[in-house]
């Protein structure tokens, strides 16, 4: 009997053993790569990113150098054609090619990286592309994430405060308030702040909301300042452009990062108001009594202390990024909770962001998808809290004996209403919610060598909800037993961009071309407002308006409007031999916002540059590393702040009625004239600049001189109703100029061994002047603005004036002439005489300007080993502020009804005009602020982890002569520089933070 299969077994076993051994041998064909990266001076460079790739394969690895500059790649497959790329911020990227790895061997490398000081190799993001800094011909300032301001910031633009010459940013301590931003002076005199804001571009999406991105996700911000840089955005770029680039994962990288901070915020300054005993003594000495209802004889209430608190804030950002040879992805989550220093005010924001990138067909197709969702919840306080916490009488308690809030319901003395500020916070609830969704997809196809075609589609939806409830005890709804109101509005923005770019370099010639098309549709005001009142209970607040017993509904003033913008644009750049640069661009915009006769506009620019350092005659000038001269001229427009009906004839409710079908019907009447000739405001800018790097990269900087001339300024002019349906016409008439000079310097005075000191200074001087407000069709001698109500003064058309030859924000008040023998305030009349009675509006004159003469910032960074210390000082010089808050309080004649500052106690109680707004209250707004000091320590970690802890303080001290709470008053809008009983105090912040990357 034969057993089949038994004899071949040894042969199969041998074959199997051979296959296993062969597999093990192949598996073992690996080696290691170790390397050391140093600076030019031989110092180790920790934290540098090192990427290992292999030609014609998908192999990719990434690591970072450790604390002594070492990096290592283990178990690298034995092969040839390896490429090592090392990069670090501030250094030129190092690339080494054609390395081979042998089995069971170690490849050892060492190389030095050269500093570029941000001048030659840095890539600067511009409109629809990027450039190396050596190719730049416009005024552009780049700020990287490592240079951002540190603090509790809900508004990302605050991270640029004091970092960019010519960029003026102001913000109070209100967590729900957006910063006011203005670049190189105002270029409009329309009301509102939208007409003055820069145009924002986020990851290539024009007009995206800056509040859709978390500060921790921002990689860099570019500020485009002159028309050469901004004209590619045409009609939306008159106020400058800020381009925001969020972080993306690099090819071959994969990491998890977490950053967090906790902060304590306190009020940085208060106004010293009279205590109850001081006020009683002052009034007793002058034989003046307080009504019994306003003085219980024992209370001594500090209302500023009652409504303020120590605010606690915290922020958390988690990000995970990964990639392979063809794809990359990133997810980040950010949560900010910012508790205001005034009780009842707070803000929290939750931002989720995802990014996906993919390359196909040998990198000829690039796909990029970004999705961001931001949810902001705000808790707000009634505006009257800010004035009443100063002027409410200290001689009464917060609450009555029965636990109810003390209120004097017999009067509303004071221009903002006389209300218990603690009750205002607790009896009135105002909540807001903003949900911003931004989706953006980009596809780029490489058609031919150097020729790319890109299409970008984006959709932004912002929903704003406001819920308000004044309870049955509220002084703001005294006629009701509870008042509720809900407002829900959605705004959408759709943008399509398609453009082609072509780049070619041959011999000494370098050409870059751009041509594109843009379509945008904005639909705003899609929503409603409803209200209810007289509720049985306060418990439901706004959650069931049907329970109200009121018969009248407040529908607000909400309406839907649709705006469309269509554009064609092109740009050409030419570089000869790295020496001579030329750029020209043209954009044609069409907007439905303007009149039928002027819906299209052209916005050109042209510029020249000369890299002098590349000339032969500069070869022996060793102390000059970079020297460039550039000059440009361009025209941009301003369509921001217009709605779809600005140029249309509009009818509204009239004052008369007519009888129809048994009812009296409200009539309709024209409330706005149509203007078919209405067009953009146009700003033409000439800019000349010099960029330089000297002394082997130890000193770098730029100087820019500019002349901005804005024409076709839009204003409302009085017209005859015999010629037009309505008595005012919105028309293009005015002109304005801004001339200035900017200086930015950066130097490294000391860099030896473990210690280095880097210092940067920015200075900006601007002169604003209104050159015309009339033409042959419409004329005006002046416009009066800031017509707020002031105590005891009547018949006042405004406290600021717009007039030819004067800057925007010129204060128009009485001229204070001091006190007479009786201790009463006197003023200068129009004829030059002085008396106490010269208070009529005809005696007003220009008494100051809100425009600063100088904006400056000084940043110093010290490093020793793994410690770093940053000290940042900034300030403003030469502007004035109208301190209407102080004027309103400085009223000794009313000291028995509203509180006064301690300084008022030295005034005569008989001075009935002490509080009249005059040049006495036009105060210096100059200040110098120690804005931030941060001390950090970076730990030496294994496996290339990064760990840094830091402590930071913001607004540590301020030097100023201003007598208000803080001189950082709103600098934007039609009426800048006015402190009028509504200033939310700034905070002093102490912060502890942690950054870790795995």
C-alpha positions, 0 to 999 in steps of 0.5 A: 500500500502506497501513502500518497503525498508523503515523499514530496513533503521535505521538498515543500518544507524546504521551499517554505523555509526559503520563502520565510528567510527571503521575506525576513531578508527583504524586511531587514533591508532598512537603515537609519538617517541621523542629522544635525542642523545648526545656524550659520554661527554653529548654534543648534536649531531646535524645532526645525521641521525635517521632511524625508521623501523619495523621488518617484514614490509616495514615501514620506516621513516628517520629524523635528529637531530636538533641543540640540538640533538633532533629528533621526529617521529610523528603519528607512527602506534601503534605496536611492533618490532620497530628498531631505527638506528642512524648514524653520521660520526666519530661515531659508528652506534647506533642500538636499537631494540624491541621498542613498540609504544602505541596509543596516547602515546609518547615514549621518548628515550635518548642515547649516541653515541661513537666516533670511530675516523675512526679506528674500525667501518669505512668501507673501500672500496677495490677492489671488496668489502669492509672491516672494518678498523680493518680487513685491512692488506694493505696500504689504505688511505680513504678521506671522502667528509667532508675532501676534499679540497675546491676550483674551481676544474675541476679535482676531484683528486685535492680534495686529494692534500696534504691529502694522504701521498705519493700522489703528485699532481700538476696542473697549473691554466689552466682550460683545463689542467688535474692534474698530479698525481704520487703515491710513485714515478715513476715506469716507464721511458716511455714517456707520462703521462699515464704510471705514472697515478694511476688506477681509479675505479668509483662505481666498474667500473675499468678504468672509466674516472675520468672526468665523475663524478662531484666532488660534487657527490663524497662521498669518495675516497680510495687510495690503495698504496701497492701491497697487496691492488692493486694486485687484479687489476693486470696489471693496478695497478703498479701506485696505485689505486684510488677508487671513491664512489659516493653518494647513498641514504640510506634506508628510506631517501628522501632529496633534496640538493643544493650546489653552489659557486661563485669564483673570480680568479686572477693571483697569481704571475707574472714575473717582466719584463722590462718596455719600459722606463727601456728597452730603458734606458738599451739599450741606456746606452750600445749604442744599438738601437732597430729597428724602427719597434720594437720601436715607441718611445712612447708605454709602453705595459705590455703584461702580463696585456694585456692578463690576467684578473680576472676570474669569476667561478661558480658551481651548484649541485642539487641532489634529492634522495628518497627511500622506503623499497625496492628501492632507486633512485637518480638524480643529475645535476652539472654545472661548469663554470670556466673562465681562467685568461688568456683571451680566455681560459675557460671551462664549464662542465655539468654532469647528473647522475642517480642511481637506486637501487632495492632489491627483494626476501627478499633482496636476489636480489640486482640491481644497475644501474648508468648512467652518462653523462658528457659534457665538453666544452673548449676554449683554447689559442695557447701555444705561448701566454704563452711565448710571454706575457713575451718576446714580446717587450714593446716598441710597441703597441697592435694595429696599427693606422688602428686598425690591430694588430701590428706584425713584420712579418720580423722575428720569433726571439725566440724559440717559435715564435715572435708573438703579444700575444693579436693577438694570442688570438683573431686571433686563435680560438680553441674549444674542446668538450668531451662527456663521457657516462658511463652506469653501471649495477650491479646484486648481488644474495644471493645464500646461507647464506654468498654466493653472486654472482655479475655480473657487466656490464659497457659501456663507450663512450668518444667522443672528438671533436676539432675545430680549426680556424686560421683566415686570419690575424693569424701569425700561418697560414701566408701562408694561408687566413684562416686555419680550422681543425676538429678532431672527435674521439670516444673511447669506453670501455666495461667491464664485471665482474663476481665474487662470494664472500663467508663470514662465521664467526664461533667461533673465525674464520672469512673467506672471499673468492673472485673469479672472471672473467673479460673481457674488450675491448677498442676500441680507435681512431675511428674517423677522421681529416680533414682540409681546407684553403684559405677561402674567409671569416673568418665568417664560421670558421670551419663550412664549410670546403668545402668553402676552396680553398686549395688542400691539406688535413691534415688527421692527425695521427688517427687510430683505435685500439682494445685492449682486457684484460681477467682476472681471480682473487681470494682472501682469507682473514682469521681473527682469534679472531680479532687478527691475520689476513691473506690475499692472492690474485692472478690475472692472466691477458691476454692482446693483447697489448703484444708479442705473447710469453708473453700475460699472467702474474701472479700477486700475493700478501700475507699479515699478520696483528696483532691487538695487542690491542686485546691481553690479555696482552694489557688489562691493557694498557689503553692509547692504543685503537688500535695498529696493525702491518701489513706486505705484499708483492705483484707484480703488472703490468703496461700496461697503455699507450700501444696501440694495436700495441706496439709489432707489426711490423709496416710499414709506408711511406718511403723516396724513391719512385717507378714508377708504372702504370705511377705514382711515388708511395711513398714506404712503409718501416718498422718503428717499429720492432715486439717483440714477447717477449714484456711483462708487466712492473712488480713492486714488493712491500714490505710494513710494517705498523703500525696503532694506536689510542691512549689516548682515541681516541685523537691521531691516525695515521699510519706509512708505510715503503715500498720498490718498485722494478720495473723490465722489464722497457720498452725502445727503444734500438738501434739495428742492421738493419742487424738483424732487419728491423728497427734500434730501438727495444721496449724491456723490459730491465730496473729496478728501485727502490722506497724506502720510509716512510710515516707518517699520524697523526690525533689528537684532542688536544682540545675538550671542550664545544662548542670548538674543534680543530682537526689537521692532518699531513701527511709526505712522503719521497721517494728515486727513483733510476734507477738500470738498463737500460741494459741486455744481449740482449740490452744495453745502457749507458744512455738515453738523454731526454728533448731534447727541443730547447734552444736559442743559443745552438745546438748539445744538445741531451737532458737536462735530463738523464736516467742512472743507479744509478740516479733518474728519472728526473736528470737534465743534463746541463752545470755547471755554474762557474760565470762571468769572469772579462768581465762580461761574463758567464763561465762554467766548462769543462769536464776536470775541466777547466773554460772558456766561451767556454766550452759549448759543449754537452761533458761538460754536467753533472748531476746538480740536480733532480726533485724528492722531498725528502719530501711531506707534508700537515698540516690540522687544523679544529677549531669549535666553536658552529656553526662556523667552520674554516679550515686552510690547508698548504702543500708543497714540499721539496728537489726537483729542477726545470729547469727554462728554461723559465728564461734562455730563457728570461735572454738574454741581447744580444737579449734585442733589439729584445725580452724583458728581466726581470728586473733582467737582466738589471744588466747583461752585454749586451755583455754576449752572453751565459747568457741564456745558460741552465746550473746549474744556472737555476736549482733552488730549487723547495721547497715551503710552500703554504697556500693552503686553508682557509675556514670559515663556519657557519651552521644555526640551522634550523627547520624540520631538514633542513641543511644550511651552508654558507662559504667563502674560499680562495685558494693559499693565499700565498707561501714561495719559492726561485723559481724565476719562476711564481710558483714552482708547476711544472709537477711532472709526466712523463718521464721529470718531473720538467721542466718549459719551456716557457709554464706554465699557471700561477696559480690563487689565488681564493676567493670563497663564497659558500652555501650548503642546504639540505631539 
